[in-house]
C-alpha cells in the first residue's frame, strides 16, 4: 500500500505544532499568574490605573493573548494607545504591532485612509466593530480609518485572527474580526487639555472632561472628548483637517442593570487625490514626497482634488443580570458616512474630473442573551440591521465643478442584514469546555440603478432606472475546544466557517443585466493554539490552515476603475507567536513573529501577503518615565498587475517607532498631573516601496508610469497634556 504524503506547507505546520506542544510544558514550570481576563465586547478595555500593583508581564505587555480565548486573539492595551502611538493616530495604528498585521499611510501616520492586512486578507475581508457593533461601507464591507474612531476615542482592541465562534457577528468574518473598544470611565473627576506639534506642520489640540462618579449613589459617569487636527501632510499639498468629538455616559439603574450611551462626530477635509501615489517618473524628478502641484494649469493641481467626509456613530446599550444565571446585553445603534469627493484625471477638460458621492445611514440592533449553569453557558442572540445608500460619480469640469448631464453611474440601495446565532459552551469537566454553535447569515439588497452615460450600466433601453433584489443566505457552523492545563496555561482547537457577500458592483454590467449572480464566498478555518502566563512571562502561539474562496479578487487601475477576476480558491496557513518578558529594573521585552503562505491553487501568492513578519519592542516604565520602542519588519510579498498574480515583488520593509513619555504628579497647584510625550515615527527614515500599481497589464518590468506607494519620511511630535 502506498504511504500517503503531505504537502511541504502542511509538514511545516505539523512540525511547528509538535515543537509548540513540547515547548509549552517546559515553560509551564514557572510561577503562576492571574489571567488577564476576558475582554468584554460590550465596551471598555478592562484596563485600570493601578500603579501601586507589582510589575507583571501582563501589565507591561502592549499586546497579549487571553487565557480564556478560544481562537487566535491579541488584546491591545489602553496604555499602548495612550503612550506608544502618535497623538494623530487612527485605529489602524492601534492594530499595527499585533502579530501579522501591518498598514501604512504614505502621507504620514493618521493622515490618510489606511488599510490593514493580515494572513493574506485585506480590508473588506474581515469585520471591524466598535464595542461589539460592526461598521462598514454598504457597497462592500470595507472601512475608512480617517473617518471613524481616532485614538482619542479608543481604550483598546481585541483582534481575532479567525471568523470567531457562532456568537461572533459581522458582515465579513471571512478572515477575522477586530473589535475596537471605547474608553473606560474613571471614578474621579478630571479635566485635561493637550496640545501637540509635529513634522509636516501637524498640529492637534483638544480637551477632555471626565466627570467621575456623580449623582445619587454615584450612579452616573460621563466622558467628553473634543479635538482639532490640522496638517500639511508629508506628500506635497496633501493637506488635512479633522474636527472630532465623542461622548460616553453610563448610568447604573440598579445594582444589576446599567445603561450606556455613546456618540461621536467627525468632520474631515483633505486635498487627497483619488490616486494616492505618484509615478516612478514623478518621484525621480521631484522627490519621494511628490503628489500634487500648485499650478492650476497642471492636471494634478491640488485645487482640483479634495474630500469632505463627515461621520457619526451612536448607540444606547442596556446590560442586565436577570437572575437565574441569565444575562442580557442589548444595543440599538445608528451610524452614518457622507463622503463628498472631487478629483481630476490626467487632463483638464469639461469632463476630466469626477464629482463623487458615497453616503449611507445605518440603523441596527444587537441583542445578546446568555444563561450560565452547572452544565455550561448557553448563548443566543440576533443582529438586525438596515442601511440606506446613495452613490454616484458624475463627470465634471475641475475649473468650475459644473457636472455633465449623465453620470458615470448612480445607484441607491437598501441593505437588510439578519444574523441569528446560538451556541452552547459545555462544561465537560472543570477545566474542559466544548462549544458547538451555528449562525444563520442573511443579507438582502434592493438596488435601484439609474441610466448613465454608458460607462457602467448604460442607458437601460430608455428606462430612467432599473431595480434588482437579491438575497444571500448562508449557514455558518463553528466548533471549538478549550482546556485549562493549569491555572496559567490554556490550549484550544477551533473549526469555523466564515463568509463574505459580493459587492454591489456585480450589477455594474451592460444594462444592469446580471445573468448569473455570484454566491457568498466562504472560508474554512482550522487552528490550534496555546496561551501561557506568569508574573514574568506571557506567551501565546497558534497554527492555522484556512481554505477560502477568492471570487472577489480585484484590481483597481490608476483611474480608479475596478475589475474583478480570478475565481477559484486559495489556502493560507502558518504559525504565529507573541510574548512579553519582564527583564527587571523597569524594562520589559515584547516580541511577535509570523511565518506562513497565502497562495492560490496555481501556487502564486495572494497580493499583499508577506511570507513573514516580526515585531520587537523594548519598554521602560519606572517612576515618571514610560519609554517604548517598537520595530516591525514585513517580509517579502507581491502585488498583481491586473491580469496576473505575483506580478511585482515587494522587498521586505521595516516600520520603527519610538515614544518617550514623562509624567509629573502635581507640578504646580491646581494641576494634578503633567505629561510630556516625544514621539518618532519611522525612526530610521526608511523610504521603502511598499506597493506598486503597474502601468501595464502585459508586463511587470518597472515603467515610468507605475504608481508607487512609499513609506513617509521620519516624523517627530511633541505633546504636552495637563490634568486639572
C-alpha positions, 0 to 999 in steps of 0.5 A: 500500500502506498504511504500517503504524503503531505504537502511541504506547507502542511509538514511545516505546520505539523512540525511547528505544532509538535515543537509548540506542544513540547515547548509549552510544558517546559515553560509551564514550570514557572510561577503562576499568574492571574489571567488577564481576563476576558475582554468584554465586547460590550465596551471598555478595555478592562484596563485600570490605573493601578500603579501601586500593583507589582510589575507583571508581564501582563501589565507591561505587555502592549499586546497579549493573548487571553487565557480564556480565548478560544481562537487566535486573539491579541488584546491591545492595551489602553496604555499602548494607545495612550503612550506608544502611538502618535497623538494623530493616530487612527485605529489602524495604528492601534492594530499595527504591532499585533502579530501579522498585521501591518498598514501604512499611510504614505502621507504620514501616520493618521493622515490618510485612509489606511488599510490593514492586512493580515494572513493574506486578507485585506480590508473588506475581508474581515469585520471591524466593530466598535464595542461589539457593533460592526461598521462598514461601507454598504457597497462592500464591507470595507472601512475608512480609518480617517473617518471613524474612531481616532485614538482619542476615542479608543481604550483598546482592541481585541483582534481575532485572527479567525471568523470567531465562534457562532456568537461572533457577528459581522458582515465579513468574518471571512478572515477575522474580526477586530473589535475596537473598544471605547474608553473606560470611565474613571471614578474621579473627576478630571479635566485635561487639555493637550496640545501637540506639534509635529513634522509636516506642520501637524498640529492637534489640540483638544480637551477632555472632561471626565466627570467621575462618579456623580449623582445619587449613589454615584450612579452616573459617569460621563466622558467628553472628548473634543479635538482639532487636527490640522496638517500639511501632510508629508506628500506635497499639498496633501493637506488635512483637517479633522474636527472630532468629538465623542461622548460616553455616559453610563448610568447604573439603574440598579445594582444589576442593570446599567445603561450606556450611551455613546456618540461621536462626530467627525468632520474631515477635509483633505486635498487627497487625490483619488490616486494616492501615489505618484509615478516612478517618473514623478518621484525621480524628478521631484522627490519621494514626497511628490503628489500634487502641484500648485499650478492650476494649469497642471492636471494634478493641481491640488485645487482640483482634488479634495474630500469632505467626509463627515461621520457619526456613530451612536448607540444606547446599550442596556446590560442586565443580570436577570437572575437565574444565571441569565444575562442580557446585553442589548444595543440599538445603534445608528451610524452614518458616512457622507463622503463628498469627493472631487478629483481630476484625471490626467487632463483638464477638460469639461469632463476630466474630473469626477464629482463623487458621492458615497453616503449611507445611514445605518440603523441596527440592533444587537441583542445578546442573551446568555444563561450560565449553569452547572452544565455550561453557558448557553448563548443566543442572540440576533443582529438586525440591521438596515442601511440606506445608500446613495452613490454616484460619480458624475463627470465634471469640469475641475475649473468650475465643478459644473457636472455633465448631464449623465453620470458615470453611474448612480445607484441607491440601495437598501441593505437588510442584514439578519444574523441569528446565532446560538451556541452552547459552551459545555462544561465537560469537566472543570477545566474542559469546555466544548462549544458547538454553535451555528449562525444563520447569515442573511443579507438582502439588497434592493438596488435601484440603478439609474441610466448613465452615460454608458460607462457602467450600466448604460442607458437601460433601453430608455428606462430612467432606472432599473431595480434588482433584489437579491438575497444571500443566505448562508449557514455558518457552523463553528466548533471549538475546544478549550482546556485549562492545563493549569491555572496559567496555561490554556490550549484550544482547537477551533473549526469555523466557517466564515463568509463574505457577500459580493459587492454591489458592483456585480450589477455594474454590467451592460444594462444592469443585466446580471445573468448569473449572480455570484454566491457568498464566498466562504472560508474554512478555518482550522487552528490550534493554539496555546496561551501561557502566563506568569508574573514574568512571562506571557506567551501565546502561539497558534497554527492555522490552515484556512481554505477560502474562496477568492471570487472577489479578487480585484484590481483597481487601475490608476483611474480608479476603475475596478475589475474583478477576476480570478475565481477559484480558491486559495489556502493560507496557513502558518504559525504565529507567536507573541510574548512579553518578558519582564527583564527587571529594573523597569524594562520589559521585552515584547516580541511577535513573529509570523511565518506562513503562505497565502497562495492560490491553487496555481501556487502564486501568492495572494497580493499583499501577503508577506511570507513573514513578519516580526515585531520587537519592542523594548519598554521602560516604565519606572517612576515618571518615565514610560519609554517604548520602542517598537520595530516591525519588519514585513517580509517579502510579498507581491502585488498583481498587475491586473491580469496576473498574480505575483506580478511585482515583488515587494522587498521586505520593509521595516516600520520603527517607532519610538515614544518617550513619555514623562509624567509629573504628579502635581507640578504646580497647584491646581494641576494634578498631573503633567505629561510630556510625550516625544514621539518618532515615527519611522525612526530610521527614515526608511523610504521603502516601496511598499506597493506598486500599481503597474502601468501595464497589464502585459508586463511587470518590468518597472515603467515610468508610469507605475504608481508607487506607494512609499513609506513617509519620511521620519516624523517627530511630535511633541505633546504636552497634556495637563490634568486639572 
